[in-house]
Amino acid sequence: MNTSTPSDLSVSVVGLGPMGSALARAFVAGGARTTVWNRTPQKAEPLAAAGARLAVDLEDAVRASDIVVTCLRDHESTRAALDAVPDEVFTGRTVVVLASGTPDDARRSAAWAAERGIAIVLGAIMVPTPVIGTPDALILYSGDRAPFDGARPVLEIAAPRAEHVGDDPGLAPLLDTAMLEVFFAGMTAFLHATALVTQRGLRATDFVPWAREMLAILPATFDGLAHDVDSGSYPGDQDNLAMERAALQHMVQSSRDAGLDSRLPELMFDLADRQVTAGHGADGWSRVIEGIRDAR
Ligand SMILES: NC(=O)c1ccc[n+]([C@@H]2O[C@H](COP(=O)([O-])OP(=O)(O)OC[C@H]3O[C@@H](n4cnc5c(N)ncnc54)[C@H](OP(=O)(O)O)[C@@H]3O)[C@@H](O)[C@H]2O)c1
């Protein structure tokens, strides 16, 4: 059981862009002894005023704490910056890399750390800056479990929802990317549909309650799609692809009639059309995953 109190805990934050600054502020507010460093020193000044100690250089920042949280633009700049610090300085410390990236970026950083004998945790921040330090703050972590467990009491100060999702260092960014795909596709579909209805005089705000009707059925729909995908069967007894293709044809046509960019409904029509043409018109929408998996 962890018996540390925040005042026993110390952390260094390297990289004070909007997110690094939010993390550092949360560590200070949570009572951890916090040391900060940023390439452009001016960005550290507000943190000093908030109670953080300013490191004189990056090496000083690494030496200051057992847990070193880096929040730079990407993995490459993180490795490049840390490469300037001698290997032995990292002995007994854990580096927590919170840069966004691809699964391969994270694996490269894990391999880089293993070569240098550095204990590393890879993280993906799943919330915007205002949520950092609140009970809703969620960060996904992956890579070796032991360094994560060691760093967890500190990490939970800034993001209480600290979820270790697996030993493969690429898993946190994989889930990050997949979750963002759901988010961006949802936002884009809403904007496309909004372009359609505002062409006919409705206001975007008039459409929101109708869009929410569709949102409300998505959770159960996701459960059903996931069940079909995992079981490899795509029943279409209640609604089938042939019927859905016709609905998508109407979406494409309405979009073209309104003079809109119709690529989004065309993409969805094409996904249905390929399966219907291949003889699967009686199956359900979940079969579309077969076409997505089989890029042509
Ligand atoms: N902001 C968000 O809402 C949010 C949400 C989720 C995830 N993230 C992720 O968090 C990370 C940081 O994002 P951010 O919003 O704080 O801003 P950012 O603009 O992506 O990061 C800026 C930070 O990276 C530093 N940096 C960039 N290249 C560097 C290099 N070669 N050497 C040393 N430092 C370097 C900058 O230093 P200088 O100040 O000297 O330029 C600054 O501290 C990103 O990977 C981002 O994707 C951000």
The ligand as an ORCA input file, in Angstrom:
! r2SCAN-3c Opt
* xyz 0 1
  N      -2.572     20.865    -25.055
  C      -3.429     19.869    -24.999
  O      -4.639     20.055    -24.813
  C      -2.958     18.446    -25.140
  C      -3.867     17.381    -24.934
  C      -3.424     16.067    -25.033
  C      -2.095     15.819    -25.352
  N      -1.222     16.864    -25.553
  C       0.176     16.559    -25.908
  O       1.071     17.109    -24.946
  C       2.317     17.431    -25.597
  C       2.669     18.892    -25.269
  O       1.636     19.691    -25.802
  P       1.448     21.218    -25.421
  O       0.022     21.545    -25.659
  O       2.021     21.517    -24.092
  O       2.268     22.076    -26.498
  P       3.310     21.773    -27.632
  O       3.387     23.038    -28.360
  O       3.020     20.557    -28.422
  O       4.642     21.486    -26.808
  C       5.474     22.496    -26.584
  C       6.627     22.076    -25.695
  O       7.587     21.263    -26.397
  C       8.861     21.905    -26.283
  N       9.731     21.495    -27.364
  C       9.389     21.282    -28.662
  N      10.474     20.882    -29.356
  C      11.510     20.832    -28.459
  C      12.878     20.474    -28.556
  N      13.410     20.072    -29.731
  N      13.645     20.544    -27.439
  C      13.110     20.936    -26.249
  N      11.828     21.269    -26.097
  C      11.037     21.212    -27.192
  C       8.521     23.383    -26.253
  O       9.593     24.149    -25.800
  P       9.658     25.734    -26.142
  O       8.684     26.394    -25.212
  O      11.053     26.101    -25.916
  O       9.243     25.880    -27.592
  C       7.356     23.340    -25.267
  O       7.786     23.151    -23.948
  C       2.115     17.206    -27.107
  O       2.641     15.954    -27.479
  C       0.595     17.209    -27.237
  O       0.144     16.439    -28.343
  C      -1.620     18.164    -25.448
*
